[in-house]
Amino acid sequence: MQLRCDQALDSGDTITSLKLSGICFDLGHKEELETMMKASYLYCSATSLMGILSKEGNTDAVEQTYERCLYLFQVIKDLCLLGYDEVSMLSTEAYEISKAYIDGLFLQVTVNYGNILSQCGRYVKSINNLNEVLELNFPMALGNLALKIVDYAYFDASHRKIMFYYAFYLLESILDEKVTFPEKDMAQVIFNKYLDGIKSSISLEYLKTEFSLTGFLEPIENMSKEEEAYRKWVGAHGLSLNQVNDIFLK
């Protein structure tokens, strides 16, 4: 089914994509299917819808498509989390194989979910969603997180430099020639575009300066020990009332 969905998207056949999305949607809601089989069908349904979003001209149709995509990606994430629980009791070899499959789907879903959220203007939710897999170092997740942070930075001029700084290092890390991933040839076009935009906005001297990204959330000059401890606690728990807080909140 995934192959049929991909072929329809690649050929620009929106009618077939919409039809296949509906079929996969129904299959993915069959209670008798295994958890990850349902997740796979729903992923096919969601990606088919994503492929036709840019081609829909009717406002109501676009809104309904976004609503279904948001629903599907959240359900798929929940199914993946359930899948992790289900395979936890398997033998070591079987567990590693099953977990690798779930990881692959979960990471792709997280990236696509983040993209849909940002397209809807829900930048904070998109960033929080991508932050959930930050420590897994999935290149596409890191790259897309950087793009969302840059887009979000334009709403906060006072903290734009620090957000650009963070995005710069995320992009640099995955564009390194030693880092390889299947989507790199295609993705690096947009990644480099954003990277060039950051470089044209901020001096390389600033970008190359080493400092703690959360350091400014923890002012310690002329403060009592109690106030210093409180400020560090605020920074560590993402409780500062500014937009930079959103990019660190996990």
Backbone torsions as a table, in degrees:
resi	resn	phi	psi	omega
1	MET	NA	-37.7	178.5
2	GLN	-61.0	-39.7	179.2
3	LEU	-63.0	-43.9	179.5
4	ARG	-63.4	-40.3	178.9
5	CYS	-64.9	-43.0	179.8
6	ASP	-64.8	-40.5	-179.8
7	GLN	-64.2	-39.6	179.0
8	ALA	-65.6	-41.5	178.7
9	LEU	-66.1	-44.4	-178.4
10	ASP	-63.7	-32.5	-179.1
11	SER	-87.8	-5.4	-179.5
12	GLY	74.2	20.8	-178.9
13	ASP	-84.9	86.9	-176.1
14	THR	-67.4	-31.4	-179.8
15	ILE	-64.9	-46.7	178.6
16	THR	-66.4	-39.2	179.4
17	SER	-60.8	-43.6	179.8
18	LEU	-65.5	-40.6	179.0
19	LYS	-64.6	-46.8	180.0
20	LEU	-64.7	-36.0	177.9
21	SER	-61.4	-41.6	178.7
22	GLY	-65.1	-41.4	178.8
23	ILE	-62.9	-46.5	-179.5
24	CYS	-66.4	-34.8	177.7
25	PHE	-60.4	-46.3	179.5
26	ASP	-65.9	-42.8	179.7
27	LEU	-63.5	-38.3	-178.0
28	GLY	-70.1	-11.1	178.6
29	HIS	-106.1	10.6	176.9
30	LYS	-78.3	117.7	-174.9
31	GLU	-61.0	-30.7	-174.4
32	GLU	-75.0	-13.6	-179.3
33	LEU	-77.5	153.7	176.8
34	GLU	-67.2	155.8	-174.5
35	THR	-52.7	-51.7	-175.2
36	MET	-75.4	-22.3	173.3
37	MET	-68.3	-41.8	176.8
38	LYS	-62.9	-42.7	179.5
39	ALA	-61.0	-40.0	-179.7
40	SER	-65.1	-43.8	178.3
41	TYR	-63.1	-43.2	-178.8
42	LEU	-67.7	-31.5	176.5
43	TYR	-65.8	-42.0	176.5
44	CYS	-61.1	-41.1	179.3
45	SER	-62.3	-45.4	-177.3
46	ALA	-67.7	-45.5	-178.2
47	THR	-66.9	-32.1	176.0
48	SER	-64.6	-39.0	178.5
49	LEU	-69.2	-40.0	179.0
50	MET	-59.2	-36.6	-177.3
51	GLY	-67.8	-21.1	-177.9
52	ILE	-105.9	-3.0	-177.7
53	LEU	-57.0	-44.6	-176.8
54	SER	-70.3	-13.6	-176.7
55	LYS	-99.1	-5.7	-179.6
56	GLU	-85.1	128.5	-178.9
57	GLY	-98.2	-25.5	-177.6
58	ASN	-78.1	125.8	-176.6
59	THR	-59.7	-44.5	-179.6
60	ASP	-62.4	-40.6	-179.2
61	ALA	-65.3	-41.1	179.5
62	VAL	-63.4	-45.1	-179.6
63	GLU	-61.6	-42.5	179.1
64	GLN	-65.2	-37.4	179.0
65	THR	-65.8	-43.7	177.0
66	TYR	-60.9	-43.0	-179.7
67	GLU	-60.4	-42.4	-179.9
68	ARG	-68.8	-40.1	178.4
69	CYS	-61.3	-45.2	179.2
70	LEU	-60.5	-43.7	178.3
71	TYR	-62.1	-47.9	-176.2
72	LEU	-61.7	-47.0	-177.4
73	PHE	-65.0	-36.3	177.4
74	GLN	-67.7	-40.2	178.4
75	VAL	-64.8	-42.0	-179.8
76	ILE	-63.0	-43.0	177.6
77	LYS	-59.2	-42.8	179.2
78	ASP	-63.9	-39.9	178.9
79	LEU	-65.6	-39.1	178.2
80	CYS	-63.0	-42.3	178.2
81	LEU	-62.8	-38.6	175.7
82	LEU	-66.2	-38.3	179.0
83	GLY	-61.4	-39.7	177.2
84	TYR	-59.3	-41.6	179.2
85	ASP	-64.6	-40.1	-176.0
86	GLU	-67.9	-33.0	-177.0
87	VAL	-90.3	-6.1	-175.3
88	SER	-63.0	-21.9	-177.8
89	MET	-95.9	2.3	-179.3
90	LEU	-74.9	165.9	175.4
91	SER	-63.4	162.1	-174.6
92	THR	-54.7	-48.8	-178.0
93	GLU	-65.2	-46.9	-179.7
94	ALA	-64.5	-37.1	179.2
95	TYR	-63.8	-46.3	-178.3
96	GLU	-61.2	-41.3	179.6
97	ILE	-66.0	-47.7	-178.5
98	SER	-65.3	-41.6	-179.0
99	LYS	-65.3	-39.0	179.5
100	ALA	-60.6	-39.8	178.6
101	TYR	-65.9	-45.9	-179.2
102	ILE	-63.9	-41.7	177.9
103	ASP	-55.4	-47.0	-178.5
104	GLY	-58.8	-45.0	-179.5
105	LEU	-71.0	-43.3	-177.4
106	PHE	-60.9	-42.1	-179.3
107	LEU	-68.4	-41.0	177.8
108	GLN	-64.1	-42.1	179.6
109	VAL	-63.5	-41.8	-179.6
110	THR	-60.8	-42.7	178.9
111	VAL	-65.3	-47.7	-179.0
112	ASN	-65.2	-38.5	177.6
113	TYR	-62.7	-41.9	177.9
114	GLY	-62.2	-38.7	179.1
115	ASN	-66.5	-43.1	178.8
116	ILE	-64.6	-41.7	179.4
117	LEU	-60.9	-44.8	-178.7
118	SER	-67.8	-35.2	177.1
119	GLN	-63.5	-27.6	177.6
120	CYS	-85.6	-0.5	-179.0
121	GLY	87.1	6.7	-178.8
122	ARG	-93.9	67.2	-173.7
123	TYR	-63.4	-42.3	-177.6
124	VAL	-63.4	-45.7	178.2
125	LYS	-62.7	-39.4	179.1
126	SER	-62.9	-46.1	179.9
127	ILE	-64.8	-44.3	178.5
128	ASN	-60.6	-40.3	-180.0
129	ASN	-62.2	-45.1	179.8
130	LEU	-71.9	-30.2	177.1
131	ASN	-63.3	-23.7	-178.7
132	GLU	-62.4	-27.0	-178.1
133	VAL	-114.2	15.7	-176.4
134	LEU	-56.3	-43.6	-175.1
135	GLU	-72.1	-11.5	178.3
136	LEU	-82.2	-9.4	176.5
137	ASN	55.8	39.0	175.6
138	PHE	-77.5	114.3	-172.5
139	PRO	-51.0	-44.9	-178.0
140	MET	-67.0	-31.8	177.0
141	ALA	-70.2	-42.7	178.8
142	LEU	-63.8	-43.6	-179.7
143	GLY	-64.5	-44.9	-180.0
144	ASN	-69.6	-32.2	174.3
145	LEU	-61.4	-42.9	178.6
146	ALA	-60.4	-42.9	-179.5
147	LEU	-63.7	-40.7	-179.4
148	LYS	-67.1	-37.4	179.2
149	ILE	-66.0	-41.2	178.0
150	VAL	-62.6	-47.1	179.6
151	ASP	-60.7	-41.3	-179.1
152	TYR	-69.1	-30.1	-177.3
153	ALA	-62.3	-26.8	-178.4
154	TYR	-70.0	-10.3	176.9
155	PHE	-91.8	-3.1	-174.9
156	ASP	-143.3	84.2	-176.4
157	ALA	-62.5	-32.2	-176.0
158	SER	-68.7	-23.9	-179.5
159	HIS	-119.5	14.4	-175.0
160	ARG	-62.1	-40.2	-177.5
161	LYS	-61.9	-42.5	-177.8
162	ILE	-69.6	-33.9	178.3
163	MET	-72.3	-39.1	175.3
164	PHE	-62.8	-39.3	179.5
165	TYR	-59.1	-47.3	-179.5
166	TYR	-63.4	-46.4	180.0
167	ALA	-62.1	-37.5	179.5
168	PHE	-57.0	-47.2	-177.6
169	TYR	-73.2	-29.9	174.3
170	LEU	-64.4	-45.4	-179.5
171	LEU	-68.2	-41.5	178.4
172	GLU	-60.2	-37.0	-176.5
173	SER	-65.9	-35.6	-176.8
174	ILE	-94.0	-16.8	177.9
175	LEU	-88.5	-4.5	175.4
176	ASP	-56.8	138.3	-176.0
177	GLU	-62.5	-20.8	179.2
178	LYS	-78.3	-16.0	-178.8
179	VAL	-92.8	122.5	179.4
180	THR	-123.1	143.3	173.3
181	PHE	-159.0	152.4	-171.5
182	PRO	-53.7	-35.3	-174.5
183	GLU	-89.4	4.7	-169.1
184	LYS	-61.0	-46.3	-177.6
185	ASP	-56.1	-40.5	-178.8
186	MET	-80.2	-44.5	-173.6
187	ALA	-71.3	-30.7	-174.1
188	GLN	-66.7	-17.2	176.7
189	VAL	-62.9	-51.6	179.7
190	ILE	-73.2	-34.6	179.0
191	PHE	-63.1	-44.3	179.2
192	ASN	-67.0	-32.8	178.0
193	LYS	-62.5	-45.3	178.8
194	TYR	-67.5	-39.3	-179.8
195	LEU	-62.6	-42.8	178.4
196	ASP	-64.2	-36.1	178.1
197	GLY	-64.0	-39.5	178.0
198	ILE	-65.3	-44.8	-178.7
199	LYS	-63.5	-30.8	179.6
200	SER	-79.7	-14.6	-178.7
201	SER	-98.7	-27.9	-175.1
202	ILE	-130.3	141.5	-179.2
203	SER	-66.9	147.5	177.6
204	LEU	-63.7	-29.0	178.2
205	GLU	-60.7	-42.8	178.5
206	TYR	-68.6	-43.1	-177.7
207	LEU	-65.5	-29.0	-178.7
208	LYS	-90.2	-2.8	179.0
209	THR	-76.6	133.0	179.5
210	GLU	-91.8	123.2	174.0
211	PHE	-158.6	163.1	-179.4
212	SER	-75.4	127.5	179.9
213	LEU	-64.3	-24.4	179.8
214	THR	-101.2	3.1	-176.7
215	GLY	-57.9	-40.5	-177.2
216	PHE	-71.2	-11.4	175.5
217	LEU	-83.8	-5.4	-174.9
218	GLU	-125.8	61.1	-179.4
219	PRO	-64.1	134.2	-176.3
220	ILE	-126.7	-2.4	-179.4
221	GLU	-72.8	135.6	176.8
222	ASN	54.9	37.0	179.4
223	MET	-119.0	151.9	174.4
224	SER	-73.5	165.0	177.7
225	LYS	-60.7	-37.0	-179.5
226	GLU	-66.4	-43.6	-180.0
227	GLU	-66.7	-39.9	178.6
228	GLU	-61.1	-45.3	179.3
229	ALA	-62.9	-39.5	179.9
230	TYR	-64.7	-44.9	-178.8
231	ARG	-63.4	-39.3	178.2
232	LYS	-66.1	-37.5	177.5
233	TRP	-64.4	-42.1	177.5
234	VAL	-60.1	-46.3	-179.4
235	GLY	-65.1	-40.7	-177.7
236	ALA	-68.4	-27.4	-176.1
237	HIS	-105.4	9.9	175.7
238	GLY	63.4	45.6	-175.5
239	LEU	-112.2	8.2	177.9
240	SER	-74.1	143.6	-176.5
241	LEU	-92.2	67.7	172.0
242	ASN	-152.5	169.4	-172.9
243	GLN	-71.5	-23.7	177.7
244	VAL	-64.2	-30.3	176.8
245	ASN	-54.3	-34.9	-176.1
246	ASP	-67.1	-28.9	-176.6
247	ILE	-83.1	-13.7	178.3
248	PHE	-103.1	-14.3	-177.4
249	LEU	-72.2	125.5	-176.9
250	LYS	-123.2	NA	NA
